Amino acid sequence: MKTIKKQMVLRMAYVAFALVSSITYAQNTNLETTTQRDGFIFEFVVGGGIISIEDSAGIQTFDKSQGTFVFPDLKFGYMLNDKLAITLSMPGNIYEFQDNDRNFGGFIPSVQYWVKDRWWIHGGIGLGIDSPALYDIKDNVNDDWNFGCAVMASTGYEIYKKKNFALNVQSKLVLGRASLDGDAHRDAIIFNIGLGFSWL
C-alpha cells in the first residue's frame, strides 16, 4: 500500500510538471522581446503544494499526504551567459509532525537554463534538511535538526518582465532523505506550485 501511494504521488507530480513544461514550451515566442541577463540573480517564491513524509521508524508514512506552504524558498545565483546560471537554491516546506510544525528543505547547488526567452528549467542535488519551524521550536520536543540529501527539479515561465525584474509561475519537485537518531531516516516527496519574484 505504501509503495502504491508513493507511486501515485510521484505520478501526479510528474503529470503536473510535464503539463506546465508543455504549456510553456507551446508559447508563441515571436511576440517576445529577448531579455539580456547578466550578473547576480535573486529570487523568492510564494506558493503551496503537497508533501508526503515517511519515517523508517514507522511513526509517519506515505499513506497520508498533507498540504504545505512554501517557506522559505530562495534562490541566489550568477549568470554565466544570458541563458545559463549557476545557483544555490533553498527550497523549504512547512509540514505537521506529531502536533508540531517542521520544515523540510535544503541547500542545493543547481543550474538554471532558459530554453526559450521566458521558459526556464532548473535542477540540482545537495544537502537536505529536516528541522523545526523557527516559530515552533520547543526544548526537548521539537528541537532536533536532521541532515541528509535532496534532489530538486523545477520549471517556470516568466509571465511579466520589466527591466531586471521578472515574475514567473513555476512548479518544483523535491525528493529528500534526512538521517535521524538511531540509524533511522525520514523521506520526503514535495511538489509545489508558486509565484517567483526574480531580480536578474
C-alpha positions, 0 to 999 in steps of 0.5 A, a space after each residue: 500500500 505504501 509503495 502504491 501511494 508513493 507511486 501515485 504521488 510521484 505520478 501526479 507530480 510528474 503529470 503536473 510538471 510535464 503539463 506546465 513544461 508543455 504549456 510553456 514550451 507551446 508559447 508563441 515566442 515571436 511576440 517576445 522581446 529577448 531579455 539580456 541577463 547578466 550578473 547576480 540573480 535573486 529570487 523568492 517564491 510564494 506558493 503551496 503544494 503537497 508533501 508526503 513524509 515517511 519515517 523508517 521508524 514507522 511513526 509517519 508514512 506515505 499513506 497520508 499526504 498533507 498540504 504545505 506552504 512554501 517557506 522559505 524558498 530562495 534562490 541566489 545565483 550568477 549568470 554565466 551567459 544570458 541563458 545559463 546560471 549557476 545557483 544555490 537554491 533553498 527550497 523549504 516546506 512547512 509540514 505537521 509532525 506529531 502536533 508540531 510544525 517542521 520544515 523540510 528543505 535544503 541547500 542545493 547547488 543547481 543550474 538554471 537554463 532558459 530554453 526559450 526567452 521566458 521558459 526556464 528549467 532548473 535542477 540540482 542535488 545537495 544537502 537536505 534538511 529536516 528541522 523545526 519551524 523557527 516559530 515552533 521550536 520547543 526544548 526537548 520536543 521539537 528541537 532536533 535538526 536532521 541532515 541528509 540529501 535532496 534532489 530538486 527539479 523545477 520549471 517556470 515561465 516568466 509571465 511579466 518582465 520589466 527591466 531586471 525584474 521578472 515574475 514567473 509561475 513555476 512548479 518544483 519537485 523535491 525528493 529528500 532523505 534526512 538521517 535521524 537518531 538511531 540509524 533511522 531516516 525520514 523521506 520526503 516527496 514535495 511538489 509545489 506550485 508558486 509565484 517567483 519574484 526574480 531580480 536578474 
